[in-house]
Amino acid sequence: MKKSRILISLISILTFSFPVYALTWEEILEALETESFEFPANARNKQVTCWKEVYWEEYIEGNSDYRGYVNSYTDKYEITCPY
C-alpha cells in the first residue's frame, strides 16, 4: 500500500511539473499548405531578377573660404543571379 502511494505521488508530481505544448490541427495543416511557399511548383518556369545596390561617396574638398562636403550616391544594377 505504501509503495503504490509513493508511486502515485511521484507520477502526479512529474505530470504537473512539466508544461505540455500540443500542436493543433490548424498548425499542422498550415505547415502543409502550398500557398505558404513563395517558390513555384515548377522550378523550370521560374523567373528571377537579381539586383545589386552599389553605394559610394565622393568627397568634395574645401578651401579657405568654403568647407568640404560629401556627396553620397546609390545605384541599382541588374545582375545575373548566382544560382
N, C-alpha and C positions, 0 to 999 in steps of 0.2 A: 504494500500500500504506500509506503514511504517513497519507494523508487518511482512509482507511477506519478506521485505528486510532484517530485523533483523534475521528472521528465516533462510533465505538462507545464510546469512553471518555466522551464528552460525554453520550451517551444514558444510559449506566449511572449517571453522576453525577446527572443530572436525575431519573432514575427512583427512585433510592433516597434522594434528599434531601427529597422532599415526602411527607408522610404521606397515605395514601389512606383515606377513610372511605366505606364502601359501605352502602347500605340493604339490609336483609334483607326477604324476602317477608313475614315476620311484622310488621315495622314498617309496610309498605305496606298490608297488609290490615287492620291495627289502625286505621289512619287512615281507612279507608273504612267501618268498621262504623257502623251507625246507632245502636247501643246506646251508643256513646261520647258521643253528644249528649244533653243533657237536654231539648232543645227538642222538643215533639211534632211529628209529621209533619204533622198537620192543625192549622194555627195558628188556625183559626176556633173550634175547641173548647177553646182554651187558657183555663185558669182560673188567674188570678194574683191574689194578695192582697199588697198593699204595706203596709208598716208604717213608721211614723216614731217614733223613740225620742227623747223630749224629756227633757233633764236640766236641773235648776235647783237653785240653792242658796238657802237662807234664813238670814240672819244674825240670831241672837238676841242682842240687846245685853245686856251685863252691867252690873253696878253696882259699888258699892264692896265689897259682900260676895261677889258671885259674878262670875266672869269670863264673858265671852260665848262663844258657840259657834256652829257652823254645822251646819244640817240640810241634807242633800242628798236630792233626790228624783229618781226616774226613772219616767216613764210611757210606755207604748206605745199609739199611736193607729193605727187602721186608716185609711188614706187612699186616695184614687183614684190609680191608677197613672199616672205621667206618660207612658206610651207606649201 
